[in-house]
Amino acid sequence: MPDDFLWGVAISSHQNEGGAPASDWTHAERAGRFPHVSGCGNDFRVHWREDFDRIRYELGADTIRLSIEWARVEPEPGKIDAAEMRWLATLFEGARDRGLNVIATLHHFTSPQWINGGSWPNGWENPTTAARFDNYVRTIAKEFGPAIRYWLTFNEPSNVLVGGHFAGKIPPFKIGPVALAMAARTMLSAHERAYETIHELVPGAMVSVSEFTGVLGLGPGLDYLPGRVMDLFRSRENGRIKHLDFIGLHYYGDIPPLELNVFPLPFHRFGVRPDRFGKILRDTWARYGLPIMIGENGIATYNHEPRPDGWDAPRYMEAHVAEMKRAMADGVPVLGYCWWTLTDNYEWGSFDARFGLYRVDCKAGDYTRQPTPAVEAFRRVITAARS
């Protein structure tokens, strides 16, 4: 493996810290839209220091992919929360002190509820939201630019767009092709503006989006929808792709098409196909010609019950890392690998899906971190790659 290859774990603000009071997801939770309410997530704001220690010293990883919550930074239009900025500064200092690289996601599904106010078009359907997002990005880049190595403007825009502006499953619960088209146009503009802003303020920054890929099994050429939403961001100038410095890629496995109509998603019923992971890596390199950052890879159980297919996290992890290494040996440039996720958390509507290397019984209010066998497996994978 390359000496500068990044080994890390991925987390997100809403899932680990709980809902920001001013966010659209918190607003939806209060309205009873989902089975479970995020509350304080897995109490990350209390346990973050020990969690960072686990990443660096127990796992031997060197990278944390985290998200910054727009609704916490700017709970009202134009009002930056000084206390939140201090919290972020402390968090980044903690990562630096432990030698952890930071991959920062600027929008991980949640938006401030205030962007959805007023008459239609509002929210991401309103073109002015791109400028509002850019103001927030400028605030973060000015304050924390040197602390962040890689930047992701949006996490899985396909899910934000299709789930929130076509299928009506997640905030802002819009339905129909018009809402989808308008929101997609604004989100693309927001990404392009943010890309330019970050490069203006942070010399040498690496900026992209991170997109969900999976096997839908709908036929040839449709293996990894909705990952092809990345094509929206593939504008070219003088033969090179603009506004993307690398490709952020998430992979979990087979997605049964009928399960896409269920929410919260039954992650524990996703199938496992490591061979398709290697195929997607090769296809992505051939399609975009940009290095790849694996921002998420993981497997869920239902409340830690054994999976009917017999797969568990250690076996899954080792199989997918092996496929990644084979793709790299074939010439695919992969920058890093982040496991989803460090600890059990709030999986978008429910605490039942368990992805964590460490078990946390959030529903019971017990935030003790208990290592699973996947901790030793990940440590073994990282050690072997560096030897």
DRENRO-486293 format. One record per residue (C-alpha): residue number from 1; residue in one letter; x, y, z. Coordinates in steps of 0.5 Angstrom, whole numbers. Layout:
N
+-----+------+-------+-------+-------+
:  nr : rest :  east : north :    up :
+-----+------+-------+-------+-------+
: NUM :    A :     X :     Y :     Z :
...
+-----+------+-------+-------+-------+
***
This chain:
387
+-----+------+-------+-------+-------+
:  nr : rest :  east : north :    up :
+-----+------+-------+-------+-------+
:   1 :    M :     0 :     0 :     0 :
:   2 :    P :     2 :     7 :    -1 :
:   3 :    D :     6 :    10 :     5 :
:   4 :    D :     1 :    16 :     5 :
:   5 :    F :    -5 :    12 :     4 :
:   6 :    L :   -11 :    14 :     9 :
:   7 :    W :   -14 :     9 :    14 :
:   8 :    G :   -20 :    12 :    18 :
:   9 :    V :   -27 :    12 :    20 :
:  10 :    A :   -33 :    16 :    18 :
:  11 :    I :   -38 :    19 :    23 :
:  12 :    S :   -43 :    25 :    22 :
:  13 :    S :   -46 :    30 :    26 :
:  14 :    H :   -53 :    29 :    27 :
:  15 :    Q :   -52 :    21 :    28 :
:  16 :    N :   -47 :    22 :    33 :
:  17 :    E :   -48 :    29 :    36 :
:  18 :    G :   -56 :    29 :    36 :
:  19 :    G :   -60 :    33 :    32 :
:  20 :    A :   -59 :    41 :    32 :
:  21 :    P :   -65 :    45 :    34 :
:  22 :    A :   -65 :    49 :    28 :
:  23 :    S :   -64 :    43 :    23 :
:  24 :    D :   -70 :    40 :    18 :
:  25 :    W :   -68 :    33 :    21 :
:  26 :    T :   -70 :    35 :    28 :
:  27 :    H :   -76 :    39 :    26 :
:  28 :    A :   -78 :    33 :    22 :
:  29 :    E :   -77 :    28 :    28 :
:  30 :    R :   -81 :    33 :    33 :
:  31 :    A :   -86 :    32 :    28 :
:  32 :    G :   -86 :    25 :    29 :
:  33 :    R :   -84 :    23 :    22 :
:  34 :    F :   -79 :    17 :    24 :
:  35 :    P :   -80 :    11 :    29 :
:  36 :    H :   -74 :    14 :    33 :
:  37 :    V :   -71 :    21 :    35 :
:  38 :    S :   -64 :    22 :    35 :
:  39 :    G :   -64 :    26 :    42 :
:  40 :    C :   -56 :    26 :    43 :
:  41 :    G :   -54 :    21 :    38 :
:  42 :    N :   -49 :    17 :    41 :
:  43 :    D :   -47 :    22 :    46 :
:  44 :    F :   -41 :    24 :    42 :
:  45 :    R :   -40 :    31 :    44 :
:  46 :    V :   -39 :    28 :    51 :
:  47 :    H :   -34 :    22 :    49 :
:  48 :    W :   -31 :    25 :    43 :
:  49 :    R :   -24 :    25 :    46 :
:  50 :    E :   -24 :    18 :    48 :
:  51 :    D :   -27 :    16 :    41 :
:  52 :    F :   -21 :    20 :    38 :
:  53 :    D :   -16 :    16 :    42 :
:  54 :    R :   -20 :    10 :    40 :
:  55 :    I :   -19 :    11 :    33 :
:  56 :    R :   -11 :    13 :    33 :
:  57 :    Y :    -9 :     9 :    39 :
:  58 :    E :   -14 :     3 :    39 :
:  59 :    L :   -15 :     2 :    31 :
:  60 :    G :    -8 :     5 :    29 :
:  61 :    A :   -12 :     9 :    24 :
:  62 :    D :   -10 :    16 :    22 :
:  63 :    T :   -16 :    19 :    19 :
:  64 :    I :   -23 :    22 :    22 :
:  65 :    R :   -28 :    23 :    17 :
:  66 :    L :   -33 :    28 :    20 :
:  67 :    S :   -39 :    33 :    18 :
:  68 :    I :   -40 :    40 :    20 :
:  69 :    E :   -47 :    42 :    22 :
:  70 :    W :   -49 :    48 :    18 :
:  71 :    A :   -55 :    49 :    22 :
:  72 :    R :   -51 :    49 :    28 :
:  73 :    V :   -46 :    54 :    25 :
:  74 :    E :   -51 :    58 :    23 :
:  75 :    P :   -58 :    57 :    26 :
:  76 :    E :   -61 :    63 :    24 :
:  77 :    P :   -60 :    67 :    17 :
:  78 :    G :   -53 :    71 :    17 :
:  79 :    K :   -52 :    69 :    25 :
:  80 :    I :   -46 :    65 :    26 :
:  81 :    D :   -46 :    61 :    33 :
:  82 :    A :   -39 :    63 :    36 :
:  83 :    A :   -40 :    57 :    41 :
:  84 :    E :   -41 :    52 :    36 :
:  85 :    M :   -35 :    55 :    32 :
:  86 :    R :   -31 :    54 :    39 :
:  87 :    W :   -33 :    47 :    39 :
:  88 :    L :   -31 :    46 :    32 :
:  89 :    A :   -24 :    49 :    34 :
:  90 :    T :   -23 :    44 :    40 :
:  91 :    L :   -25 :    38 :    35 :
:  92 :    F :   -20 :    40 :    30 :
:  93 :    E :   -15 :    41 :    35 :
:  94 :    G :   -16 :    34 :    38 :
:  95 :    A :   -15 :    31 :    31 :
:  96 :    R :    -9 :    35 :    30 :
:  97 :    D :    -6 :    33 :    37 :
:  98 :    R :    -7 :    26 :    36 :
:  99 :    G :    -4 :    26 :    29 :
: 100 :    L :   -11 :    25 :    25 :
: 101 :    N :   -12 :    27 :    18 :
: 102 :    V :   -19 :    31 :    17 :
: 103 :    I :   -24 :    29 :    12 :
: 104 :    A :   -29 :    35 :    13 :
: 105 :    T :   -36 :    34 :    10 :
: 106 :    L :   -40 :    40 :     9 :
: 107 :    H :   -47 :    38 :     8 :
: 108 :    H :   -49 :    31 :    11 :
: 109 :    F :   -56 :    30 :     9 :
: 110 :    T :   -59 :    36 :    14 :
: 111 :    S :   -60 :    43 :    12 :
: 112 :    P :   -62 :    49 :    17 :
: 113 :    Q :   -70 :    49 :    17 :
: 114 :    W :   -70 :    56 :    16 :
: 115 :    I :   -68 :    55 :     8 :
: 116 :    N :   -75 :    52 :     7 :
: 117 :    G :   -79 :    58 :    10 :
: 118 :    G :   -82 :    63 :     6 :
: 119 :    S :   -86 :    62 :    -1 :
: 120 :    W :   -85 :    57 :    -6 :
: 121 :    P :   -79 :    56 :    -9 :
: 122 :    N :   -76 :    55 :    -2 :
: 123 :    G :   -70 :    50 :     0 :
: 124 :    W :   -66 :    47 :    -5 :
: 125 :    E :   -71 :    49 :   -10 :
: 126 :    N :   -69 :    56 :    -9 :
: 127 :    P :   -63 :    58 :   -13 :
: 128 :    T :   -61 :    63 :    -8 :
: 129 :    T :   -60 :    57 :    -3 :
: 130 :    A :   -53 :    56 :    -7 :
: 131 :    A :   -51 :    63 :    -5 :
: 132 :    R :   -53 :    62 :     2 :
: 133 :    F :   -49 :    55 :     3 :
: 134 :    D :   -43 :    59 :     0 :
: 135 :    N :   -43 :    64 :     5 :
: 136 :    Y :   -43 :    58 :    10 :
: 137 :    V :   -37 :    55 :     7 :
: 138 :    R :   -33 :    61 :     6 :
: 139 :    T :   -34 :    62 :    14 :
: 140 :    I :   -31 :    55 :    15 :
: 141 :    A :   -26 :    55 :    10 :
: 142 :    K :   -23 :    62 :    13 :
: 143 :    E :   -23 :    59 :    20 :
: 144 :    F :   -21 :    52 :    19 :
: 145 :    G :   -18 :    51 :    13 :
: 146 :    P :   -11 :    49 :    15 :
: 147 :    A :   -14 :    44 :    19 :
: 148 :    I :   -18 :    40 :    14 :
: 149 :    R :   -14 :    36 :     9 :
: 150 :    Y :   -20 :    34 :     4 :
: 151 :    W :   -27 :    37 :     3 :
: 152 :    L :   -33 :    34 :     1 :
: 153 :    T :   -39 :    39 :     0 :
: 154 :    F :   -44 :    34 :     0 :
: 155 :    N :   -45 :    27 :     2 :
: 156 :    E :   -49 :    23 :    -2 :
: 157 :    P :   -53 :    28 :    -6 :
: 158 :    S :   -57 :    23 :   -10 :
: 159 :    N :   -60 :    21 :    -3 :
: 160 :    V :   -62 :    28 :    -1 :
: 161 :    L :   -65 :    30 :    -8 :
: 162 :    V :   -69 :    23 :    -9 :
: 163 :    G :   -71 :    22 :    -2 :
: 164 :    G :   -72 :    29 :    -1 :
: 165 :    H :   -75 :    32 :    -7 :
: 166 :    F :   -78 :    26 :   -11 :
: 167 :    A :   -80 :    21 :    -7 :
: 168 :    G :   -82 :    25 :    -1 :
: 169 :    K :   -78 :    20 :     4 :
: 170 :    I :   -74 :    25 :     8 :
: 171 :    P :   -74 :    33 :     9 :
: 172 :    P :   -76 :    37 :     6 :
: 173 :    F :   -81 :    31 :     4 :
: 174 :    K :   -82 :    34 :    -3 :
: 175 :    I :   -85 :    30 :    -9 :
: 176 :    G :   -85 :    30 :   -16 :
: 177 :    P :   -80 :    31 :   -22 :
: 178 :    V :   -80 :    39 :   -22 :
: 179 :    A :   -78 :    39 :   -15 :
: 180 :    L :   -72 :    34 :   -16 :
: 181 :    A :   -70 :    38 :   -23 :
: 182 :    M :   -70 :    45 :   -19 :
: 183 :    A :   -66 :    42 :   -13 :
: 184 :    A :   -61 :    38 :   -17 :
: 185 :    R :   -59 :    45 :   -21 :
: 186 :    T :   -59 :    49 :   -14 :
: 187 :    M :   -54 :    43 :   -11 :
: 188 :    L :   -50 :    43 :   -17 :
: 189 :    S :   -49 :    51 :   -17 :
: 190 :    A :   -48 :    50 :    -9 :
: 191 :    H :   -42 :    45 :   -10 :
: 192 :    E :   -39 :    49 :   -16 :
: 193 :    R :   -39 :    56 :   -12 :
: 194 :    A :   -36 :    52 :    -6 :
: 195 :    Y :   -31 :    49 :   -10 :
: 196 :    E :   -28 :    55 :   -12 :
: 197 :    T :   -29 :    59 :    -5 :
: 198 :    I :   -25 :    53 :    -2 :
: 199 :    H :   -19 :    53 :    -7 :
: 200 :    E :   -19 :    61 :    -6 :
: 201 :    L :   -18 :    61 :     1 :
: 202 :    V :   -15 :    54 :     2 :
: 203 :    P :    -9 :    53 :    -2 :
: 204 :    G :    -8 :    46 :    -4 :
: 205 :    A :   -15 :    44 :    -2 :
: 206 :    M :   -18 :    37 :    -5 :
: 207 :    V :   -25 :    38 :    -6 :
: 208 :    S :   -30 :    33 :    -8 :
: 209 :    V :   -37 :    30 :    -7 :
: 210 :    S :   -38 :    23 :    -4 :
: 211 :    E :   -43 :    19 :    -7 :
: 212 :    F :   -47 :    13 :    -5 :
: 213 :    T :   -46 :     7 :   -10 :
: 214 :    G :   -49 :     0 :   -10 :
: 215 :    V :   -52 :    -6 :   -14 :
: 216 :    L :   -59 :    -5 :   -16 :
: 217 :    G :   -59 :   -11 :   -20 :
: 218 :    L :   -63 :    -8 :   -25 :
: 219 :    G :   -59 :   -10 :   -31 :
: 220 :    P :   -53 :    -9 :   -35 :
: 221 :    G :   -50 :    -2 :   -34 :
: 222 :    L :   -55 :     0 :   -28 :
: 223 :    D :   -50 :    -4 :   -23 :
: 224 :    Y :   -49 :     3 :   -19 :
: 225 :    L :   -54 :     7 :   -19 :
: 226 :    P :   -55 :    12 :   -16 :
: 227 :    G :   -48 :    13 :   -16 :
: 228 :    R :   -48 :    16 :   -23 :
: 229 :    V :   -51 :    22 :   -20 :
: 230 :    M :   -44 :    24 :   -20 :
: 231 :    D :   -44 :    25 :   -28 :
: 232 :    L :   -48 :    32 :   -26 :
: 233 :    F :   -41 :    34 :   -23 :
: 234 :    R :   -37 :    32 :   -29 :
: 235 :    S :   -37 :    38 :   -33 :
: 236 :    R :   -30 :    39 :   -37 :
: 237 :    E :   -26 :    45 :   -39 :
: 238 :    N :   -20 :    44 :   -44 :
: 239 :    G :   -21 :    36 :   -43 :
: 240 :    R :   -20 :    36 :   -35 :
: 241 :    I :   -26 :    35 :   -30 :
: 242 :    K :   -28 :    42 :   -27 :
: 243 :    H :   -30 :    42 :   -20 :
: 244 :    L :   -28 :    35 :   -17 :
: 245 :    D :   -21 :    34 :   -15 :
: 246 :    F :   -22 :    26 :   -13 :
: 247 :    I :   -28 :    22 :   -13 :
: 248 :    G :   -31 :    20 :    -6 :
: 249 :    L :   -35 :    13 :    -6 :
: 250 :    H :   -39 :    10 :    -2 :
: 251 :    Y :   -40 :     2 :    -2 :
: 252 :    Y :   -44 :    -3 :     2 :
: 253 :    G :   -47 :    -8 :    -3 :
: 254 :    D :   -53 :   -11 :    -6 :
: 255 :    I :   -59 :    -6 :    -5 :
: 256 :    P :   -66 :   -10 :    -6 :
: 257 :    P :   -70 :    -5 :   -11 :
: 258 :    L :   -76 :    -7 :    -7 :
: 259 :    E :   -73 :    -4 :     0 :
: 260 :    L :   -72 :     3 :    -3 :
: 261 :    N :   -79 :     4 :    -2 :
: 262 :    V :   -78 :     3 :     6 :
: 263 :    F :   -76 :     8 :    10 :
: 264 :    P :   -72 :     8 :    15 :
: 265 :    L :   -68 :     3 :    10 :
: 266 :    P :   -67 :    -4 :    13 :
: 267 :    F :   -59 :    -4 :    12 :
: 268 :    H :   -59 :   -11 :    15 :
: 269 :    R :   -62 :   -14 :     9 :
: 270 :    F :   -57 :   -11 :     4 :
: 271 :    G :   -53 :   -16 :     0 :
: 272 :    V :   -46 :   -17 :     0 :
: 273 :    R :   -42 :   -18 :    -6 :
: 274 :    P :   -35 :   -16 :    -5 :
: 275 :    D :   -33 :   -17 :   -12 :
: 276 :    R :   -38 :   -12 :   -15 :
: 277 :    F :   -34 :    -7 :   -10 :
: 278 :    G :   -28 :    -8 :   -14 :
: 279 :    K :   -32 :    -8 :   -21 :
: 280 :    I :   -34 :    -1 :   -19 :
: 281 :    L :   -27 :     2 :   -17 :
: 282 :    R :   -25 :     0 :   -24 :
: 283 :    D :   -31 :     3 :   -27 :
: 284 :    T :   -30 :     9 :   -23 :
: 285 :    W :   -23 :    10 :   -25 :
: 286 :    A :   -25 :     9 :   -32 :
: 287 :    R :   -31 :    13 :   -32 :
: 288 :    Y :   -28 :    19 :   -29 :
: 289 :    G :   -20 :    19 :   -29 :
: 290 :    L :   -20 :    22 :   -22 :
: 291 :    P :   -17 :    18 :   -16 :
: 292 :    I :   -22 :    15 :   -11 :
: 293 :    M :   -23 :    16 :    -4 :
: 294 :    I :   -27 :    11 :     0 :
: 295 :    G :   -31 :    15 :     4 :
: 296 :    E :   -36 :     9 :     7 :
: 297 :    N :   -36 :     2 :     7 :
: 298 :    G :   -39 :    -2 :    12 :
: 299 :    I :   -44 :    -8 :    14 :
: 300 :    A :   -50 :    -7 :    19 :
: 301 :    T :   -54 :   -12 :    23 :
: 302 :    Y :   -61 :   -11 :    26 :
: 303 :    N :   -59 :   -10 :    34 :
: 304 :    H :   -53 :   -14 :    33 :
: 305 :    E :   -57 :   -20 :    32 :
: 306 :    P :   -53 :   -25 :    27 :
: 307 :    R :   -55 :   -24 :    20 :
: 308 :    P :   -58 :   -30 :    16 :
: 309 :    D :   -53 :   -29 :    10 :
: 310 :    G :   -48 :   -31 :    15 :
: 311 :    W :   -43 :   -25 :    14 :
: 312 :    D :   -40 :   -21 :    20 :
: 313 :    A :   -36 :   -15 :    20 :
: 314 :    P :   -29 :   -18 :    20 :
: 315 :    R :   -31 :   -22 :    14 :
: 316 :    Y :   -34 :   -17 :    10 :
: 317 :    M :   -28 :   -12 :    12 :
: 318 :    E :   -23 :   -17 :    10 :
: 319 :    A :   -26 :   -19 :     3 :
: 320 :    H :   -27 :   -11 :     1 :
: 321 :    V :   -20 :    -9 :     3 :
: 322 :    A :   -18 :   -15 :    -1 :
: 323 :    E :   -22 :   -13 :    -7 :
: 324 :    M :   -19 :    -6 :    -6 :
: 325 :    K :   -12 :    -8 :    -6 :
: 326 :    R :   -13 :   -12 :   -12 :
: 327 :    A :   -16 :    -6 :   -16 :
: 328 :    M :   -10 :    -2 :   -14 :
: 329 :    A :    -6 :    -7 :   -16 :
: 330 :    D :    -9 :    -6 :   -23 :
: 331 :    G :    -8 :     1 :   -23 :
: 332 :    V :   -14 :     4 :   -20 :
: 333 :    P :   -11 :    10 :   -15 :
: 334 :    V :   -15 :    10 :    -8 :
: 335 :    L :   -13 :    15 :    -3 :
: 336 :    G :   -16 :    12 :     3 :
: 337 :    Y :   -21 :     8 :     6 :
: 338 :    C :   -26 :    10 :    11 :
: 339 :    W :   -30 :     5 :    15 :
: 340 :    W :   -37 :     6 :    17 :
: 341 :    T :   -37 :     7 :    23 :
: 342 :    L :   -34 :     8 :    29 :
: 343 :    T :   -39 :     7 :    34 :
: 344 :    D :   -47 :     5 :    33 :
: 345 :    N :   -51 :    11 :    32 :
: 346 :    Y :   -57 :    14 :    29 :
: 347 :    E :   -58 :    11 :    23 :
: 348 :    W :   -63 :    16 :    20 :
: 349 :    G :   -70 :    15 :    23 :
: 350 :    S :   -68 :     9 :    27 :
: 351 :    F :   -63 :     6 :    32 :
: 352 :    D :   -64 :    -1 :    30 :
: 353 :    A :   -59 :    -1 :    25 :
: 354 :    R :   -52 :    -3 :    28 :
: 355 :    F :   -45 :    -1 :    24 :
: 356 :    G :   -41 :     1 :    29 :
: 357 :    L :   -34 :    -2 :    31 :
: 358 :    Y :   -36 :    -1 :    38 :
: 359 :    R :   -43 :    -2 :    41 :
: 360 :    V :   -47 :     3 :    44 :
: 361 :    D :   -54 :     2 :    46 :
: 362 :    C :   -57 :     9 :    45 :
: 363 :    K :   -64 :     7 :    45 :
: 364 :    A :   -63 :     5 :    53 :
: 365 :    G :   -59 :    11 :    54 :
: 366 :    D :   -52 :     7 :    55 :
: 367 :    Y :   -47 :    11 :    52 :
: 368 :    T :   -41 :     6 :    54 :
: 369 :    R :   -37 :     4 :    48 :
: 370 :    Q :   -36 :    -4 :    48 :
: 371 :    P :   -31 :    -6 :    42 :
: 372 :    T :   -34 :   -11 :    38 :
: 373 :    P :   -29 :   -17 :    34 :
: 374 :    A :   -29 :   -12 :    28 :
: 375 :    V :   -24 :    -7 :    32 :
: 376 :    E :   -19 :   -13 :    32 :
: 377 :    A :   -20 :   -14 :    25 :
: 378 :    F :   -19 :    -7 :    23 :
: 379 :    R :   -13 :    -6 :    27 :
: 380 :    R :   -10 :   -13 :    24 :
: 381 :    V :   -12 :   -10 :    17 :
: 382 :    I :    -9 :    -3 :    18 :
: 383 :    T :    -2 :    -7 :    21 :
: 384 :    A :    -2 :   -12 :    15 :
: 385 :    A :    -2 :    -6 :    10 :
: 386 :    R :     3 :    -2 :    13 :
: 387 :    S :     8 :    -8 :    14 :
+-----+------+-------+-------+-------+
***
